Amino acid sequence: MGTVEEQESGGGAAVVHDVPYYAQWESPGLVREIVGGAVSAADDPRWGESGAATPEEYEYWSWRLCGVACLRMALDHWWGVAPTAMKLAAECLEAGAYERDGERLRGLIHTPFAGYVRERWGLAAQARELTPGEVAAEVAGGRLVMLSVHPAIRDPEGPDPQRRGGHLVLAVGTTGTALVIHNPSGFAGVSQAYAHVPWRQFDRFYAGRGIVLGPPGAEGTVPGGT
């Protein structure tokens, strides 16, 4: 739960928080194959660790769990617990952070999600619009920020996406040249944990909004257990 400060070549300090990483699929090493369609999420050998009842339930939800994965990282960072993805997804659904419409699922809806995080887990949580500079300041100040970005952020040097947003990543660090993120749908060894997104590229993916998460108070107890 510490913070690492490294010296940038230009002399400024880079703040990178020591945050556990979770992918939105239970097998981080399979993300590239699942995203590319070479492997079905239902064939993930670790699907049962999600808490899903069947591989089909896991497959349906896994594509929608980027925000839940970010929350698992934050909870592990500050509370030392990481409930299963499906347990958190069910709680978010009950709290109105997801909305069902038949087979369709709308979410993660930022404002009710932030309320759920405050009430259920005792963390500071605020849904708001943020400039890149404000994102950097929040992270440098000891907070983590869930950011709405395009999934193509996993390859910042790739072509411009047609839109911004649609995916959530967790900002865990900032340097003079890059934002440091944990990307729930990043590729193993390339763009998952502590992935550096150059600031000059960030605006191409960023929708301008997110959820600022802060540490709990001094009570020292985990609300609601695990």
N, C-alpha and C positions, 0 to 999 in steps of 0.2 A: 504494500500500500504506500510505497514511498514515491519520491519524485527524483528523477535524474536530471541534473543540469550539466550540459555539455557546452564547451566553448565553440562558437561558430568561427569560421575562418576570418570573418569580419570583426570579431571581438565581442559580439553580443552573446547572451546566454540563451541556450535552447532549453525549454522546459518540457520534459516528456515524463508523464506519469506511468508508474508501474501497474498496469491494468491487465488482468487475465483476459485472454481472447476466447470467444466462442463464435463459431460459424452458425448460420441459420440452418445448416444441415449438420447432422451428428458426426459425419465423417468429413472433416475439413479437407482431407486429401482427395476427396471425390468431387469437390465443388466444380472444378473446371469441366469434368465429364458430365455432371448433372446439368449445369447451365448450358453446355453445348449440345445436350440431347443424346450423348453417347450412352449415358446410364440413366435409368429412371430413378427418381428419388425413392420409389417404393422398393428398389433393390439395394438401397443403402443397408449394409449389414448391421449397422448400429441403430437402425430406426427405432428399436424398442427403448433406447435410452432417452428418447424424447418424451416418453410418457403417453404416446399415442396407443390406441387400442389395436390398430391394424396398420399394415404398411400403406393401405390406401388413405387412411386418415392422416398419416404422417406425410404422404406425398402432397395431399391437398394443402395442408397447413405450412409445410416447409417453405414453399414459395412466398409465404406471407409473414415470415417470422423475423425479418430483419430488425424490426424495432424490439421484439422480444429478446433477440440475441444481444442487442445493445444493453437492454435492461439487465440481462444476466451478467454481463461484464461489470456494470456499475454495482450491482448487488454484491458480487464476489469481491470487488475492489474495496467497498466500504463496510460490508457486513460479513464477508467471508463465507457467504452462502450463494448457491446458484440453483434455485428450484428448476425443475424440468421445464422445457419450453412449453409443453402442452398445459402444464399447471398454470403458468403465467398467462398463456393465451386465453385460457378459460376465464381467468380472473379479469383480464382486459375486456373480454367480450361482455362479461357481466357488468363491468364498470362503464360500458358505452364507448370504449376506445376502439372497438370493432363493431360494425353493424352488419348483420346478415340480411340478404335479400335473395331468398331462394338459395341457389348454389353460389351466388356472388357474395363477396365479403368486402366491405368498405373499411378501410383503415390502413394504418394506425392513425386515429384522429387525435391530434396533438393535445388539445385542451383537456378533454376527459382523461387522456392518458396521464397527463401531468398531475391531475387531481388524484388519480388512483395511486401514483407513485408516492405522493405526499401522505395520503391517508393510510395506505397499506404498508408502506415500507419506511416511512419516516424520513425520507430524503427530501431535500429542497428540490423543487421541480417547477419550472416555468416555461410555458410555450410562448415563443415570441419571435418577432422578426429580428435578424441579426446581420450586421454588415460583417464582411470578413475580418475587419479590424476588431470588432466586438467579439467575434468568435475567438480570436487570438488572445484577447484580454481575459475572457472568461477562463480559458484553459490555463493561461499563465497564472491566474488567481487561484488555482487549485480545483476548478470545477471540470466536469466532463460535459460535452455537448453532443447531443444526437442531432444530426444534420440531414435535411432533406436534399438529396442529390440524385443525379441520374446514375443508374448502375454502371454506365461506361466509365465512371471514375476509377474503376480498377485498372484502366489503361489511359493515364492522363495524356500521353503523347499520341493517342489514336485520333480518329476523325471526330469532328464536332457532333454531339448528340442533337437530335431534332427538338428536344425539349429539356427542361431542367426538372429535377425532382423525381419522385416515384420510388425512391429507395432511401433507407436510413443507414448512416454510418456513425461511428462514435469517435469524436475528436478527442485524442488523448495526449496531444502534444503540439507544440508550436516552435518553429525555428525562424531565423531571419529569412529563409527562402522557401519554407514549405509548411503546410499543415500536416500533422501526423495523425493518422486515423487507424482504427480497427474496422475493417470492412467485412461484415457478415457474409457477403457473397464474393469476396476476393479469392484469388487463386493461390493455392498453397505455394509457399516459397517466393511469391512474387508480390501479391497485393492484399494479403490478409492482415497480419498483425504488424503494427508500426509502419504502415505504408506511408511513404512521403508523397504528398500531392503538392507540386510547386504552386506557390501562391499565384503565379502568373497564369496558371491553368485552371485554378479553382472555380472562378466565376462561370466557366463554360458548363459546369455541372450543377452548381449550387442554386437552389430555389429561393434563397434568402430567408429561410426560416428554420427553426429547430426547437429543441427542448434542452434548456440548461439544467443540468443535474448537479446538486451540491451535497456535501457530506451531511450525515445526521447530526443531531445534537449530542450532548454529552451524557445521555442516559446510559449508553453502552449496552443496551439490550436490543435484540432483534425483534421488531414488531411482527406479531403473527406467526413466528416460527418459520420453518422451512417448508 
